[in-house]
Amino acid sequence: MSSAISFDTLEYAKALEAKGFTAEQAEALAQENKRVFNEFAESQLATKKDLFVVKEELKQEILDNQEHLNQLENRFAQFQADLKIIQWGVGILVIAVVIPTVKALFS
């Protein structure tokens, strides 16, 4: 795999020669630095493919979370419906039992 980021070995070697390195030393250092740089870039920098994979994984996670949210919303709606039934049941109980009992106590 070639690196998308270039490392100009000729320019680097010329800069080293200007600092007093021999041509052979400058060339050797330039080649080794290019190798190390490319090795680092390939192992540590994300590629477009890496980013695409992460993007797809995030999309799937969001969809999965949306499904869980929908399940929770459905359960909450069922809970609210059950609560209404209980409220009606308590209301009927009050009418059927408590009111006649209170009437009997005060009559």
C-alpha positions in Angstrom: 0.0 0.0 0.0 1.4 3.4 -0.9 1.2 6.3 1.4 -1.1 9.2 0.4 1.4 11.5 2.1 4.6 11.9 0.2 8.1 12.1 1.7 10.6 13.9 -0.6 13.8 11.9 -0.1 15.8 14.0 -2.6 14.9 17.3 -0.9 15.6 15.7 2.5 19.0 14.3 1.3 20.0 17.7 -0.1 19.1 19.4 3.2 21.2 16.8 5.1 24.1 17.4 2.7 23.8 21.1 3.3 24.3 20.4 7.0 27.5 18.5 6.4 26.4 14.9 5.8 28.0 13.0 2.9 25.9 12.2 -0.1 25.9 8.5 1.0 24.9 9.3 4.6 22.2 11.7 3.4 20.7 9.2 1.0 20.8 6.4 3.6 19.0 8.5 6.2 16.5 9.8 3.6 15.6 6.2 2.6 15.4 5.0 6.2 13.3 7.9 7.3 10.9 7.4 4.3 10.6 3.7 5.2 9.8 4.6 8.9 7.4 7.3 7.9 5.5 5.1 5.5 5.4 2.3 8.0 4.0 4.7 10.6 1.5 6.1 8.1 0.2 2.7 7.1 -0.1 1.4 10.6 -1.4 4.5 12.5 -3.3 6.7 10.1 -6.9 5.9 9.1 -7.7 5.3 5.5 -10.9 6.1 3.7 -11.8 2.5 3.9 -11.2 2.6 7.7 -13.5 5.6 8.0 -16.1 4.0 5.8 -16.2 0.9 8.0 -16.5 3.0 11.2 -19.3 5.1 9.6 -21.2 1.9 8.7 -20.8 0.5 12.2 -22.0 3.7 13.7 -25.1 3.8 11.4 -25.9 0.2 12.5 -25.5 1.1 16.2 -27.8 4.1 15.8 -30.4 1.9 14.0 -30.1 -0.8 16.8 -30.5 1.9 19.5 -33.5 3.3 17.6 -35.1 -0.2 17.7 -34.5 -0.3 21.5 -36.0 3.2 21.9 -39.1 2.1 19.9 -39.5 -1.0 22.1 -39.3 1.2 25.2 -41.8 3.6 23.8 -44.2 0.7 23.1 -43.8 -0.6 26.6 -44.4 2.8 28.0 -47.6 3.2 26.0 -48.8 -0.2 27.2 -48.0 0.8 30.8 -50.0 4.0 30.3 -52.9 1.9 29.0 -52.7 -0.5 31.9 -52.6 2.5 34.3 -55.8 3.9 32.9 -57.5 0.5 33.4 -56.3 0.5 37.0 -57.6 4.0 37.5 -61.0 3.0 36.2 -60.9 -0.1 38.4 -60.2 2.0 41.5 -62.9 4.4 40.5 -65.5 1.6 40.2 -64.3 0.1 43.5 -64.8 3.5 45.2 -68.3 3.8 43.8 -69.3 0.1 44.5 -67.8 -0.3 48.0 -66.6 2.9 49.7 -69.7 5.1 48.9 -72.2 2.5 50.2 -70.0 2.0 53.3 -69.8 5.7 54.0 -73.6 6.0 53.5 -74.2 3.2 56.0 -72.0 4.8 58.6 -73.9 8.2 58.4 -77.4 6.9 58.1 
